[in-house]
Amino acid sequence: MQDAPLDAERARERVVGIINEISIQIKQSQRLQTIRAERLDKHQATLKALTASWRQKSKELADLSSVPTSKAREQLRELQRKLGYIDKSIEDIEAQVKLANKIGHLSARKAQLDQEMQSLGSRIASLQLSQTDRLRTARTSIEKNIIEILQGDLKRQDTFENPEHVHFSFAKNSITVDEHTYFSASSRVILKAAFLVGFLKAALYDRKFRHPRFLMIDITEDKGIEQARSHNFQKQVIEISDQSPVEHQIIIATAMPWPEIRQELFVGRHSTRLQGTLAFLPTNLN
C-alpha cells in the first residue's frame, strides 16, 4: 500500500470532531460530578445527623451505665420481696378460701344436725309426754281395779271399805291405800292379790297394755286368811274373768276352793293326805 498524501482540511475536520466529542464528554462528566457532589452533600448531612444522634444515644447509654449496680440490685431485691409477699398473700387467701368453704360446709352440716336434733328432741318430748300419759292412764286403770276389788272384800279392814287412792311403787316394792301402809297380815294378802288381779284386769281391757294375759296366785291361804274371805276373793276373780272381752288364763292354787266354782274351772283333782297332788309311779327296786 502506498502512502497517500495528507489532506490538511480533512485532518482539521477530524481534529475538530474529536475536540467536540471530548467537550461533550467533559460536560457530561461535569454534570455527573455535580450530581455526585449533591448526593455527597446529602449523604454527609445524613451522616452528620446520624453521628449526632449516635453520640446522643451513646451519652444516654453511658449515663445509664453509670448508675450504681447496688441500687439496681436493691430495687430488684425489693421487687422480689414484694413478689414473694404477694405470692404468700395469694397462698394465704387460697387457704382462707378453702377454710371458708370447709367452714361453710360444716356450718351447713351443723344446721342440718341442729334441725335433726330439734326434730328428735320434739319427737322425744312427744314420746315422753305420750309415755307419761300412757303411764298415767295405766296406773289410773290399775288403781281403779284395785279399789273395786278392795271394796268388794269382806268388812275386815276399815281402809278397804271406801278407799279413794291406791299408790304402788315397783322401785320401793310397796302399796299404800289412802297413804296407809300398815294392815293386818290377812289384809296384806288380799291387798297383794288385789294388785295382781287389778293389773291383769287392766291388761284385759287395754290392747296397748304390755302385760301377759296370764296370772297365777298361790297366796290366798297365807297369813291365816279366813275361809270366807278367800272364797269371796275367788268369787271376785271368777266374775272378772267371766266379764273379760279377751282370752286369758288365771290359775289360783288353793286348798279352800269356793263351793260354787263351776266344775269346768277346776284343773286336776283335789289333794288329800292319802292322795297327794303328785302321782308317783312305783319304782322297781330289783
Secondary structure in CASP SS format (residue, H / E / C, confidence):
PFRMAT SS
TARGET T0000
AUTHOR 0000-0000-0000
METHOD secondary structure of the structure
MODEL  1
M C 1.00
Q C 1.00
D C 1.00
A C 1.00
P C 1.00
L C 1.00
D C 1.00
A H 1.00
E H 1.00
R H 1.00
A H 1.00
R H 1.00
E H 1.00
R H 1.00
V H 1.00
V H 1.00
G H 1.00
I H 1.00
I H 1.00
N H 1.00
E H 1.00
I H 1.00
S H 1.00
I H 1.00
Q H 1.00
I H 1.00
K H 1.00
Q H 1.00
S H 1.00
Q H 1.00
R H 1.00
L H 1.00
Q H 1.00
T H 1.00
I H 1.00
R H 1.00
A H 1.00
E H 1.00
R H 1.00
L H 1.00
D H 1.00
K H 1.00
H H 1.00
Q H 1.00
A H 1.00
T H 1.00
L H 1.00
K H 1.00
A H 1.00
L H 1.00
T H 1.00
A H 1.00
S H 1.00
W H 1.00
R H 1.00
Q H 1.00
K H 1.00
S H 1.00
K H 1.00
E H 1.00
L H 1.00
A H 1.00
D H 1.00
L H 1.00
S H 1.00
S C 1.00
V C 1.00
P C 1.00
T H 1.00
S H 1.00
K H 1.00
A H 1.00
R H 1.00
E H 1.00
Q H 1.00
L H 1.00
R H 1.00
E H 1.00
L H 1.00
Q H 1.00
R H 1.00
K H 1.00
L H 1.00
G H 1.00
Y H 1.00
I H 1.00
D H 1.00
K H 1.00
S H 1.00
I H 1.00
E H 1.00
D H 1.00
I H 1.00
E H 1.00
A H 1.00
Q H 1.00
V H 1.00
K H 1.00
L H 1.00
A H 1.00
N H 1.00
K H 1.00
I H 1.00
G H 1.00
H H 1.00
L H 1.00
S H 1.00
A H 1.00
R H 1.00
K H 1.00
A H 1.00
Q H 1.00
L H 1.00
D H 1.00
Q H 1.00
E H 1.00
M H 1.00
Q H 1.00
S H 1.00
L H 1.00
G H 1.00
S H 1.00
R H 1.00
I H 1.00
A H 1.00
S H 1.00
L H 1.00
Q H 1.00
L H 1.00
S H 1.00
Q H 1.00
T H 1.00
D H 1.00
R H 1.00
L H 1.00
R H 1.00
T H 1.00
A H 1.00
R H 1.00
T H 1.00
S H 1.00
I H 1.00
E H 1.00
K H 1.00
N H 1.00
I H 1.00
I H 1.00
E H 1.00
I H 1.00
L H 1.00
Q H 1.00
G C 1.00
D C 1.00
L C 1.00
K C 1.00
R C 1.00
Q C 1.00
D H 1.00
T H 1.00
F H 1.00
E H 1.00
N C 1.00
P C 1.00
E C 1.00
H C 1.00
V E 1.00
H E 1.00
F E 1.00
S E 1.00
F C 1.00
A C 1.00
K C 1.00
N C 1.00
S E 1.00
I E 1.00
T E 1.00
V E 1.00
D C 1.00
E C 1.00
H E 1.00
T C 1.00
Y C 1.00
F C 1.00
S C 1.00
A H 1.00
S H 1.00
S H 1.00
R H 1.00
V H 1.00
I H 1.00
L H 1.00
K H 1.00
A H 1.00
A H 1.00
F H 1.00
L H 1.00
V H 1.00
G H 1.00
F H 1.00
L H 1.00
K H 1.00
A H 1.00
A H 1.00
L H 1.00
Y H 1.00
D C 1.00
R C 1.00
K C 1.00
F C 1.00
R C 1.00
H C 1.00
P C 1.00
R C 1.00
F E 1.00
L E 1.00
M E 1.00
I E 1.00
D C 1.00
I C 1.00
T C 1.00
E C 1.00
D H 1.00
K H 1.00
G H 1.00
I C 1.00
E C 1.00
Q H 1.00
A H 1.00
R H 1.00
S H 1.00
H H 1.00
N H 1.00
F H 1.00
Q H 1.00
K H 1.00
Q H 1.00
V H 1.00
I H 1.00
E H 1.00
I H 1.00
S H 1.00
D H 1.00
Q H 1.00
S C 1.00
P C 1.00
V C 1.00
E C 1.00
H C 1.00
Q E 1.00
I E 1.00
I E 1.00
I E 1.00
A C 1.00
T C 1.00
A C 1.00
M C 1.00
P C 1.00
W C 1.00
P C 1.00
E C 1.00
I C 1.00
R C 1.00
Q H 1.00
E H 1.00
L H 1.00
F C 1.00
V C 1.00
G C 1.00
R C 1.00
H C 1.00
S C 1.00
T C 1.00
R C 1.00
L C 1.00
Q C 1.00
G C 1.00
T C 1.00
L C 1.00
A C 1.00
F C 1.00
L C 1.00
P C 1.00
T C 1.00
N C 1.00
L C 1.00
N C 1.00
END
